[in-house]
């Protein structure tokens, strides 16, 4: 008998184990992770009753008590009540039984943890099956300004300098400070990637690969004139930067409880067409590509009046063929200034560099390094002045930068152009750098300045 029970027990254990192996093999064959749905049982509510009074009573006296009351017997004496008789001695029907409270059972609900959905297999068994991503979506700002336009610029710019030995030295481009999500700057915007599952609901915990590129020959920078790839934008998740020094994304991001990855795109100083591509790392969910145009809006090419002015440049060595773009207000002020210079016997005014077609960084040498400051917003221009008589140059400078005290002098240049300011660069590359609307690209007010007025550095004392 004992041997027979042991054999039966071993057979039962073997059958259970074989069924588990079969279930596991079935899950592996399908290539998905399965788990039996747990039963989450809730006890019956304590305030639920089956009576008419809500307190367990039916509203009718118990049968025994009723019998005792009708026949004078003691109430609920433990014996069946005596028969009830009518006036003629005939037995009456027993009083109706009061409703009995129902023995309410606990409610059991099949459920799955987050990221899993309940399915039924071919054996009518319920399982929790991992929800796979079905599609990926992305929203981006269509246009942003280059870094440093219309707001203060705090990052140390990457630029070329010469050391004490006269050798060229490149200053590293520092990473920008963490953005303030409550107040994004004009060159910052949200990139939101959303993943939905097979049930069309947002899917959390998905690793997302982000790829970022800049379109060649965009923003006024031609590939033929630029040797290296342009620097990319910086991407942040919250305040954490997920890009390296070149802007390359170095790690995947993970969708949150809303099935989203919310990135902050922070553009560089360069104008251009940026492309962002997002795709799932673990499972195929397609890919989504979006475009962000980094540019200064509404710049137009300035064409001077050939009778009094002409475009000037460096010929074949010039890295940017299109470099005479200005805002409408800046172009109008330049026309008034050129007319005044012509009246002052300046001769043909040679208009040198203004801005690129989309604004942004103006890298004279085509190396993506800032070298032509304050030309990024289409509000400044350089005018050749080296071969002009000193008195003529000084007259125009004083007329614009000195306030006329004569209220009747409405033709004074400072009144015709109250906001325009000149920075008079002297030396080998002498020229007038003109702030046409009286501010630099960040919006900070500019003032007239003649470099000849700068104090000369003191000579070191001997001995």
C-alpha positions as CSV (number, residue, x, y, z in Angstrom):
1,X,0.0,0.0,0.0
2,X,2.8,2.4,1.0
3,X,4.7,1.5,-2.2
4,X,1.6,2.2,-4.3
5,X,1.1,5.6,-2.7
6,X,4.7,6.6,-3.3
7,X,4.4,5.5,-6.9
8,X,1.3,7.6,-7.4
9,X,2.8,10.6,-5.7
10,X,5.9,10.4,-8.0
11,X,3.7,10.1,-11.1
12,X,1.7,13.2,-10.0
13,X,4.9,15.2,-9.5
14,X,6.3,14.1,-12.8
15,X,3.0,15.1,-14.6
16,X,3.1,18.6,-13.0
17,X,6.8,19.0,-13.9
18,X,6.1,17.8,-17.5
19,X,3.3,20.3,-17.9
20,X,5.5,23.2,-16.6
21,X,8.2,22.2,-19.1
22,X,5.7,22.1,-21.8
23,X,4.4,25.6,-20.9
24,X,8.0,26.9,-20.8
25,X,8.8,25.3,-24.1
26,X,5.6,26.8,-25.6
27,X,6.7,30.2,-24.4
28,X,10.2,29.8,-25.8
29,X,8.8,28.6,-29.1
30,X,6.8,31.8,-29.4
31,X,9.8,33.9,-28.5
32,X,7.9,35.8,-25.8
33,X,7.9,35.9,-22.1
34,X,4.8,34.4,-20.5
35,X,3.5,34.3,-17.0
36,X,0.3,33.0,-15.6
37,X,-2.1,35.7,-14.6
38,X,-2.3,36.1,-10.8
39,X,-5.7,36.0,-9.1
40,X,-6.2,39.1,-7.0
41,X,-9.1,38.3,-4.7
42,X,-11.1,40.9,-2.8
43,X,-13.1,39.8,0.3
44,X,-16.8,40.6,0.4
45,X,-17.7,44.1,1.5
46,X,-18.7,44.3,5.2
47,X,-21.5,46.7,4.5
48,X,-23.2,44.4,1.9
49,X,-26.3,42.5,3.1
50,X,-29.1,40.5,1.5
51,X,-31.9,41.8,3.8
52,X,-34.5,44.5,3.1
53,X,-33.4,46.5,6.2
54,X,-29.8,46.5,5.5
55,X,-29.0,45.1,9.0
56,X,-29.6,41.4,8.4
57,X,-33.3,41.5,9.3
58,X,-36.0,40.9,6.7
59,X,-38.7,43.0,8.4
60,X,-40.7,39.9,9.4
61,X,-40.7,38.2,12.7
62,X,-39.0,34.8,12.7
63,X,-41.3,31.8,12.2
64,X,-40.9,30.6,15.8
65,X,-41.5,33.9,17.3
66,X,-44.6,34.4,15.2
67,X,-46.0,31.0,16.2
68,X,-45.4,31.8,19.8
69,X,-47.2,35.1,19.5
70,X,-50.2,33.5,17.8
71,X,-50.6,30.6,20.2
72,X,-49.5,32.0,23.5
73,X,-46.3,29.9,23.6
74,X,-42.9,31.2,24.6
75,X,-41.0,32.9,21.8
76,X,-38.3,30.9,20.1
77,X,-38.4,28.0,22.5
78,X,-36.3,25.7,20.3
79,X,-39.2,23.6,19.0
80,X,-41.2,23.9,15.8
81,X,-44.1,26.3,16.2
82,X,-47.6,24.7,16.6
83,X,-49.9,24.5,13.6
84,X,-51.9,27.6,12.9
85,X,-55.7,27.1,12.6
86,X,-58.3,29.4,11.2
87,X,-61.7,30.2,12.8
88,X,-63.1,26.9,11.5
89,X,-60.3,24.8,12.9
90,X,-58.6,24.3,9.5
91,X,-54.8,24.4,9.4
92,X,-53.3,27.5,7.8
93,X,-50.3,27.5,5.6
94,X,-47.0,28.2,7.4
95,X,-45.8,31.8,7.3
96,X,-43.2,32.6,4.6
97,X,-39.6,31.9,5.4
98,X,-37.6,35.1,5.7
99,X,-34.9,35.6,3.0
100,X,-31.7,34.1,4.1
101,X,-28.4,36.1,3.8
102,X,-26.4,35.1,0.8
103,X,-22.9,33.8,1.5
104,X,-21.2,36.3,-0.8
105,X,-17.9,35.0,-2.1
106,X,-14.7,37.0,-2.6
107,X,-14.3,38.5,-6.1
108,X,-11.2,37.3,-7.9
109,X,-9.9,39.4,-10.8
110,X,-7.3,38.3,-13.3
111,X,-4.6,41.0,-13.9
112,X,-1.2,41.6,-15.3
113,X,1.7,43.8,-14.3
114,X,2.6,47.0,-16.2
115,X,3.9,46.2,-19.7
116,X,1.9,43.0,-20.0
117,X,-1.5,42.2,-21.4
118,X,-3.8,39.3,-20.8
119,X,-4.2,36.9,-23.7
120,X,-5.8,33.5,-24.3
121,X,-3.8,30.7,-25.8
122,X,-5.0,27.8,-27.9
123,X,-5.6,25.7,-24.7
124,X,-8.0,28.4,-23.3
125,X,-5.4,29.3,-20.7
126,X,-5.0,33.0,-19.8
127,X,-1.5,34.4,-19.8
128,X,0.3,37.7,-19.2
129,X,2.1,38.4,-22.5
130,X,4.7,41.2,-22.9
131,X,3.2,44.0,-24.9
132,X,5.5,44.7,-27.9
133,X,5.9,48.2,-29.4
134,X,3.9,48.9,-32.5
135,X,4.8,52.4,-33.6
136,X,7.0,55.3,-32.6
137,X,6.0,59.0,-33.0
138,X,7.9,62.2,-32.6
139,X,7.1,65.9,-32.3
140,X,9.7,68.7,-32.6
141,X,9.8,72.4,-33.0
142,X,9.9,73.3,-36.7
143,X,12.2,76.3,-36.2
144,X,14.7,77.6,-33.6
145,X,17.2,80.4,-33.6
146,X,20.9,79.8,-33.5
147,X,22.5,79.9,-30.1
148,X,23.2,83.4,-28.8
149,X,20.4,85.1,-30.7
150,X,18.0,87.3,-28.7
151,X,19.2,86.1,-25.3
152,X,22.4,86.3,-23.3
153,X,25.2,84.0,-24.3
154,X,26.9,82.3,-21.4
155,X,28.9,79.4,-23.0
156,X,32.6,80.0,-23.7
157,X,32.8,80.1,-27.5
158,X,35.2,77.9,-29.3
159,X,37.7,80.0,-31.2
160,X,41.2,80.4,-32.6
161,X,43.9,82.2,-30.7
162,X,47.6,82.6,-30.9
163,X,49.9,81.8,-28.1
164,X,53.0,83.7,-27.1
165,X,55.0,81.9,-29.8
166,X,52.5,83.0,-32.5
167,X,51.2,79.5,-33.0
168,X,47.5,78.9,-33.5
169,X,45.6,77.5,-30.6
170,X,42.0,76.4,-30.5
171,X,39.9,77.1,-27.4
172,X,37.7,74.1,-26.5
173,X,34.0,74.5,-26.9
174,X,32.5,74.0,-23.5
175,X,29.3,72.2,-22.9
176,X,26.3,74.5,-22.2
177,X,24.8,74.8,-18.8
178,X,21.8,72.6,-18.0
179,X,18.7,74.1,-19.5
180,X,15.9,75.5,-17.4
181,X,12.8,73.6,-18.4
182,X,10.5,76.3,-17.1
183,X,12.1,78.9,-19.3
184,X,13.7,77.7,-22.5
185,X,15.9,80.0,-24.5
186,X,15.2,81.0,-28.2
187,X,17.5,78.2,-29.4
188,X,16.0,75.5,-27.2
189,X,12.9,73.3,-27.7
190,X,11.3,70.0,-26.8
191,X,11.7,66.8,-28.8
192,X,9.1,64.3,-27.6
193,X,9.3,60.7,-28.7
194,X,6.3,58.4,-27.9
195,X,6.1,54.6,-28.3
196,X,2.7,52.9,-28.4
197,X,2.2,49.1,-28.0
198,X,0.1,46.6,-29.9
199,X,-2.9,47.8,-27.8
200,X,-2.3,51.4,-29.1
201,X,-1.6,52.6,-25.6
202,X,1.7,54.4,-24.5
203,X,4.4,51.9,-23.7
204,X,6.8,52.5,-20.8
205,X,10.3,51.1,-20.3
206,X,11.3,51.1,-24.0
207,X,14.9,52.0,-24.9
208,X,15.1,54.6,-27.7
209,X,18.0,55.2,-30.0
210,X,18.4,58.8,-31.1
211,X,20.4,59.8,-34.2
212,X,21.2,63.4,-35.0
213,X,22.7,64.8,-38.2
214,X,23.0,68.2,-40.0
215,X,22.2,68.5,-43.7
216,X,25.2,69.3,-45.8
217,X,25.2,72.7,-47.7
218,X,22.5,74.1,-45.4
219,X,22.5,77.4,-43.6
220,X,24.8,79.1,-46.1
221,X,27.7,76.7,-45.4
222,X,28.7,74.8,-48.5
223,X,30.4,71.4,-48.1
224,X,33.0,72.2,-50.7
225,X,34.3,75.2,-48.7
226,X,34.2,73.4,-45.3
227,X,36.5,70.5,-44.6
228,X,35.0,69.0,-41.4
229,X,31.5,68.1,-40.3
230,X,29.6,70.9,-38.5
231,X,29.1,70.6,-34.8
232,X,25.8,69.2,-33.7
233,X,23.2,70.4,-31.2
234,X,23.2,69.3,-27.6
235,X,20.4,67.0,-26.3
236,X,19.3,66.8,-22.7
237,X,17.0,64.5,-20.8
238,X,15.9,66.9,-18.0
239,X,19.1,68.5,-16.9
240,X,21.3,65.5,-18.0
241,X,23.2,65.9,-21.2
242,X,23.2,62.8,-23.3
243,X,25.5,64.0,-26.1
244,X,29.3,64.2,-26.3
245,X,31.4,67.2,-27.2
246,X,30.4,66.8,-30.9
247,X,26.8,66.4,-30.1
248,X,26.7,62.7,-30.8
249,X,24.2,60.8,-28.7
250,X,26.1,58.4,-26.5
251,X,23.3,56.4,-24.7
252,X,19.8,55.3,-25.4
253,X,16.9,57.0,-23.5
254,X,14.0,55.1,-21.9
255,X,10.3,55.9,-22.1
256,X,8.6,56.9,-18.9
257,X,5.2,55.9,-17.5
258,X,3.5,58.0,-20.3
259,X,5.4,56.1,-22.9
260,X,7.5,59.2,-23.7
261,X,11.1,60.4,-23.9
262,X,11.1,64.2,-23.6
263,X,14.4,65.7,-24.8
264,X,15.5,69.3,-24.8
265,X,17.2,70.2,-28.1
266,X,19.7,73.0,-27.6
267,X,21.1,74.4,-31.0
268,X,24.6,75.5,-31.6
269,X,25.6,78.9,-33.0
270,X,25.4,77.5,-36.5
271,X,22.4,77.8,-38.7
272,X,21.3,74.7,-40.7
273,X,18.9,71.9,-41.2
274,X,19.0,69.4,-38.3
275,X,17.5,65.9,-38.6
276,X,16.5,63.8,-35.6
277,X,15.8,60.1,-36.0
278,X,14.3,57.9,-33.3
279,X,13.9,54.1,-33.2
280,X,13.4,51.3,-30.7
281,X,16.5,49.5,-29.5
282,X,14.9,46.1,-28.4
283,X,12.0,45.5,-30.7
284,X,11.1,46.8,-34.2
285,X,8.7,49.7,-34.0
286,X,9.7,51.5,-37.2
287,X,11.5,54.8,-37.1
288,X,10.5,58.4,-37.1
289,X,12.5,61.3,-38.6
290,X,11.8,65.0,-38.0
291,X,13.5,68.2,-39.1
292,X,14.4,71.3,-37.1
293,X,15.5,74.4,-39.1
294,X,17.9,76.5,-37.0
295,X,17.8,79.9,-38.5
296,X,17.2,83.6,-38.1
297,X,13.8,84.4,-39.7
298,X,13.1,86.9,-42.4
299,X,16.6,87.8,-43.6
300,X,16.8,89.1,-47.1
301,X,19.7,89.7,-49.4
302,X,20.8,93.3,-49.5
303,X,21.5,94.7,-53.0
304,X,23.1,98.2,-52.8
305,X,22.4,101.0,-55.2
306,X,25.2,100.6,-57.8
307,X,25.5,104.4,-58.2
308,X,26.8,104.9,-54.7
309,X,27.8,101.5,-53.3
310,X,28.9,98.0,-54.3
311,X,29.4,94.6,-52.7
312,X,33.0,93.9,-51.6
313,X,34.6,90.5,-50.9
314,X,37.7,88.4,-51.0
315,X,37.1,86.7,-54.4
316,X,37.8,83.0,-54.9
317,X,39.2,82.7,-51.3
318,X,35.8,83.6,-49.8
319,X,34.2,80.6,-48.0
320,X,30.7,82.0,-48.1
321,X,29.4,83.3,-51.4
322,X,26.2,84.5,-49.9
323,X,27.0,86.9,-47.1
324,X,25.0,90.1,-47.6
325,X,21.8,89.2,-45.8
326,X,20.1,91.6,-43.4
327,X,16.8,92.0,-41.6
328,X,14.4,94.5,-43.2
329,X,15.0,97.2,-40.5
330,X,18.8,96.8,-40.7
331,X,18.7,97.1,-44.5
332,X,16.6,100.3,-44.3
333,X,19.1,101.9,-41.9
334,X,22.1,100.8,-44.1
335,X,20.5,102.6,-47.1
336,X,20.2,105.8,-45.1
337,X,23.8,105.6,-43.9
338,X,25.2,105.0,-47.4
339,X,23.2,108.0,-48.7
340,X,24.8,110.1,-45.9
341,X,28.3,108.8,-46.6
342,X,27.8,109.6,-50.3
343,X,26.7,113.2,-49.4
344,X,29.9,113.4,-47.3
345,X,32.0,112.8,-50.5
346,X,32.9,109.2,-49.4
347,X,32.8,108.0,-53.0
348,X,31.6,104.4,-53.8
349,X,30.8,102.7,-50.5
350,X,32.2,99.2,-50.4
351,X,29.8,96.9,-48.5
352,X,31.7,94.0,-47.1
353,X,30.3,91.2,-44.8
354,X,26.8,91.3,-43.4
355,X,25.1,88.0,-42.5
356,X,24.6,84.5,-44.0
357,X,21.3,83.6,-45.6
358,X,20.0,81.9,-42.4
359,X,22.1,84.0,-40.0
360,X,24.1,82.2,-37.3
361,X,27.8,81.7,-37.0
362,X,29.9,83.4,-39.7
363,X,33.1,81.4,-39.9
364,X,35.3,83.3,-42.3
365,X,37.8,80.5,-42.7
366,X,35.1,77.8,-43.2
367,X,36.3,75.8,-40.1
368,X,33.1,76.2,-38.0
369,X,34.9,78.4,-35.5
370,X,33.6,81.9,-34.6
371,X,35.8,84.6,-36.1
372,X,33.4,87.2,-37.3
373,X,31.5,88.2,-34.2
374,X,28.2,90.0,-34.1
375,X,27.3,89.0,-37.7
376,X,25.0,86.2,-36.7
377,X,21.6,88.1,-36.6
378,X,21.6,90.0,-39.9
379,X,21.8,93.3,-38.0
380,X,25.4,94.3,-38.6
381,X,27.6,95.1,-41.6
382,X,31.3,95.9,-42.3
383,X,32.1,98.9,-44.5
384,X,35.5,99.3,-46.1
385,X,37.2,102.5,-44.8
386,X,40.9,102.1,-45.1
387,X,41.4,104.1,-48.4
388,X,39.0,106.9,-47.4
389,X,40.4,110.3,-46.3
390,X,40.7,110.5,-42.5
391,X,38.6,113.7,-42.3
392,X,35.8,112.1,-44.3
393,X,35.7,109.0,-42.0
394,X,35.9,111.1,-38.9
395,X,33.1,113.4,-40.2
396,X,30.7,110.4,-40.7
397,X,31.7,108.9,-37.4
398,X,31.1,112.2,-35.5
399,X,27.8,112.9,-37.3
400,X,26.4,109.6,-36.3
401,X,27.9,109.2,-32.8
402,X,27.6,112.8,-31.6
403,X,24.2,114.1,-30.5
404,X,23.4,117.4,-32.2
405,X,22.4,120.2,-29.7
406,X,20.6,122.2,-32.4
407,X,16.9,121.3,-32.2
408,X,16.5,122.8,-35.7
409,X,19.1,120.4,-37.2
410,X,16.7,117.7,-38.3
411,X,19.1,116.6,-41.0
412,X,21.8,115.6,-38.5
413,X,22.8,112.0,-39.1
414,X,22.4,111.1,-35.4
415,X,18.7,112.1,-35.7
416,X,18.2,110.3,-39.0
417,X,19.7,107.2,-37.5
418,X,19.2,107.5,-33.7
419,X,19.9,103.8,-33.0
420,X,22.7,103.0,-35.4
421,X,26.2,102.8,-33.8
422,X,29.7,102.5,-35.3
423,X,32.7,100.5,-34.0
424,X,35.7,102.0,-35.8
425,X,38.3,99.3,-36.2
426,X,41.7,100.7,-37.0
427,X,44.9,98.9,-38.0
428,X,45.7,96.5,-40.8
429,X,42.1,95.5,-41.5
430,X,40.6,98.9,-40.9
431,X,36.8,99.2,-41.4
432,X,33.6,100.4,-39.9
433,X,31.6,97.7,-38.1
434,X,28.1,99.1,-38.0
435,X,25.4,98.0,-35.5
436,X,22.5,98.9,-37.8
437,X,19.8,98.7,-35.2
438,X,21.9,99.6,-32.2
439,X,22.2,96.2,-30.6
440,X,24.3,93.0,-30.8
441,X,22.8,89.6,-31.7
442,X,21.9,88.9,-28.1
443,X,19.9,92.1,-27.9
444,X,22.4,94.0,-25.7
445,X,22.6,97.7,-26.6
446,X,25.7,98.7,-28.5
447,X,27.6,102.0,-28.3
448,X,29.8,103.9,-30.7
449,X,33.5,103.4,-30.2
450,X,36.7,104.5,-31.9
451,X,39.6,102.1,-31.2
452,X,42.0,105.1,-31.4
453,X,40.4,106.2,-28.1
454,X,41.4,103.0,-26.3
455,X,44.2,103.6,-23.7
456,X,47.5,102.3,-24.8
457,X,49.0,99.6,-22.6
458,X,51.7,100.9,-20.2
459,X,55.3,100.0,-21.2
460,X,57.1,97.8,-18.7
461,X,59.5,99.6,-16.4
462,X,63.2,98.9,-16.9
463,X,65.2,97.4,-14.2
